[in-house]
Amino acid sequence: MRISRRGAVVLGVSGLAGLLVGCGGGAALPETIPVTGAVMYKGKPIEGAEVAFWGPGAPRAATGITDAEGKFSLSMFDINDGCLAGENVVTITKVDGAKAASGPTPDQMLQDPMALAKASAAQAASKDSGPKSAIPEKYADRKQTPLKENVSASNNKIVFNLAD
């Protein structure tokens, strides 16, 4: 196959443009500080709570989920990379597991295809609005939470002892 001189120039320019666009990089991510910690409520570790640090001018929250010992590590742009330095507003949410799962089982839905619709209608009509918080709800609201942490390289291991 023979390529004309004009075709070669077009291919060369297109290839060079592709390389320049592909190597552009984009904006650098802000520097983060690794943060670990634990969440306790009434003296006991809270498992399965979402911890979020809302940094100053951050494009998103750094988040982590607590394990059985209440321990967490924050991730913002990469796994366990931490959060932005400075004062962070902290929210913690934990849904009561007993209330989180409700509705018909797969077998019930096979027996009665309307079972899910009936369960949804019953829940909508009830005063029970669904899953309940296992910790005081003030900790879940960015405007109401009393939790703030000034994160730095020397202040990055944090324990929250939540109270009613």
Residue pairs with C-beta under 8 A, 6 or more apart in sequence:
3 11
29 77
30 58
30 84
31 84
31 85
32 62
32 76
32 77
32 81
32 82
32 83
32 84
33 82
33 83
33 84
33 85
33 151
33 152
33 153
33 156
34 73
34 74
34 80
34 81
34 82
34 156
35 53
35 62
35 73
35 74
35 82
35 83
35 151
35 156
35 157
35 158
36 71
36 72
36 73
36 74
36 156
36 157
36 158
37 51
37 71
37 72
37 157
37 158
37 159
37 160
38 45
38 66
38 69
38 70
38 71
38 72
38 159
38 160
39 45
39 46
39 49
39 51
39 66
39 70
39 72
39 92
39 159
39 160
39 162
40 46
40 70
40 159
40 160
40 161
40 162
41 94
41 134
41 135
41 162
42 162
42 163
43 161
44 70
45 66
45 68
45 69
45 70
45 71
46 66
46 70
46 92
46 94
46 134
46 135
46 162
47 66
47 67
47 68
47 69
47 70
48 65
48 66
48 94
48 95
48 97
49 65
49 66
49 70
49 72
49 92
49 93
49 94
49 134
49 135
50 63
50 64
50 65
50 92
50 93
50 94
51 63
51 64
51 65
51 66
51 72
51 74
51 90
51 91
51 92
51 160
52 61
52 62
52 63
52 90
52 91
52 92
52 93
53 61
53 62
53 63
53 74
53 83
53 84
53 88
53 89
53 90
53 149
53 151
54 61
54 88
54 89
54 90
54 91
54 142
55 61
55 62
55 83
55 84
55 85
55 86
55 88
55 151
56 84
56 86
56 87
56 88
57 84
58 76
58 83
58 84
60 76
61 76
61 91
62 74
62 75
62 76
62 81
62 82
62 83
62 84
62 88
63 74
63 75
63 76
64 72
64 73
64 74
64 75
65 72
66 72
73 80
74 80
74 81
74 82
74 83
75 81
75 82
76 82
76 83
76 84
82 151
82 156
83 151
84 151
85 151
85 152
85 153
86 150
86 151
87 148
87 149
87 150
87 151
88 148
88 149
88 150
88 151
89 142
89 145
89 147
89 148
90 145
90 147
90 148
90 149
90 160
91 139
91 140
91 141
91 142
91 145
91 147
92 135
92 139
92 140
92 145
92 147
92 160
92 162
93 133
93 135
93 139
93 140
94 133
94 134
94 135
95 131
95 132
95 133
95 134
96 131
96 132
96 133
96 134
97 134
99 130
99 131
99 132
100 131
102 119
102 123
102 130
103 116
103 119
103 120
104 112
104 115
104 116
104 119
108 115
109 115
109 116
112 118
123 130
133 140
135 162
136 162
136 163
136 164
138 144
138 145
138 146
139 145
139 147
139 162
147 160
149 155
149 158
